[in-house]
Each structure stands twice: as C-alpha cells, then as structure tokens.
Amino acid sequence: MLRRMGRPSAGLTAVIFTRCKPALKELIEKERKRVQKENPHRPVSEADIVRRILYKHFKEKSDDNG
C-alpha cells in the first residue's frame, strides 16, 4: 500500500517507480542527462526527475484545456 503524502502527484510518482516500463526508464534517463547538462555539479535524484516529468505533463494538459 502506498503511503499518503502531501503532494497530489506523490501517489503517481510511487506508481511510476514501482511499475516502471522500459519506455518510462528511457524517458527518465533522457531527462536526467538534460538536467545534468544544465547543472553538472548538482546531483539530481530520480524522484526529482519524475516530478519534473509529471509537472511538464500536467502543465501541457492544462495548457491544452485552457
């Protein structure tokens, strides 16, 4: 069972971590490389990368609707 957290996307983040398909792993790896290129001295956790991907996805959805 997933532990409830404050962020609405926390449950979705946990699902992505536990049921990650190869395509999602590839997407995470591409985003990690892009973030490391921007700032190579700051290590980024996988959770931060997933949050960035989710944020972009939900932002695009809201832009399409509004």
C-alpha positions as CSV (number, residue, x, y, z in Angstrom):
1,M,0.0,0.0,0.0
2,L,1.3,3.5,-0.9
3,R,1.9,5.9,1.9
4,R,-0.2,9.1,1.6
5,M,1.9,12.2,1.2
6,G,1.1,15.9,0.8
7,R,1.7,16.3,-2.9
8,P,-1.2,15.2,-5.2
9,S,1.3,13.6,-7.6
10,A,3.1,11.6,-4.9
11,G,0.9,8.5,-5.5
12,L,1.5,8.7,-9.2
13,T,5.3,9.1,-8.6
14,A,5.3,6.0,-6.4
15,V,3.4,4.0,-9.1
16,I,5.9,5.1,-11.8
17,F,8.7,3.9,-9.5
18,T,7.1,0.6,-8.8
19,R,5.7,-0.2,-12.2
20,C,8.3,1.5,-14.4
21,K,8.3,0.2,-18.0
22,P,11.4,0.4,-20.3
23,A,9.9,3.4,-22.1
24,L,9.5,5.3,-18.9
25,K,13.0,4.4,-17.8
26,E,14.3,5.8,-21.1
27,L,12.3,9.0,-20.6
28,I,13.7,9.3,-17.0
29,E,17.3,8.8,-18.3
30,K,16.9,11.4,-21.1
31,E,15.6,13.9,-18.6
32,R,18.4,13.1,-16.2
33,K,21.0,13.7,-18.9
34,R,19.3,17.0,-19.8
35,V,19.3,18.2,-16.2
36,Q,22.9,17.1,-15.6
37,K,23.9,19.1,-18.7
38,E,22.3,22.2,-17.3
39,N,24.0,21.9,-13.9
40,P,26.7,19.2,-13.7
41,H,27.7,20.0,-10.1
42,R,24.2,19.4,-8.6
43,P,23.2,15.7,-8.4
44,V,19.5,15.1,-9.1
45,S,17.5,12.3,-7.5
46,E,15.3,10.1,-9.6
47,A,12.3,11.4,-7.6
48,D,13.1,15.0,-8.7
49,I,13.3,13.9,-12.3
50,V,9.9,12.1,-12.1
51,R,8.4,15.2,-10.6
52,R,9.8,17.3,-13.4
53,I,8.3,15.0,-16.0
54,L,4.9,14.9,-14.2
55,Y,4.9,18.7,-13.9
56,K,5.6,19.1,-17.6
57,H,2.9,16.6,-18.5
58,F,0.2,18.2,-16.3
59,K,1.3,21.7,-17.5
60,E,0.9,20.7,-21.1
61,K,-2.5,19.2,-20.3
62,S,-3.7,22.3,-18.6
63,D,-2.4,24.5,-21.5
64,D,-4.4,22.4,-23.9
65,N,-7.6,22.7,-21.9
66,G,-7.3,26.5,-21.2
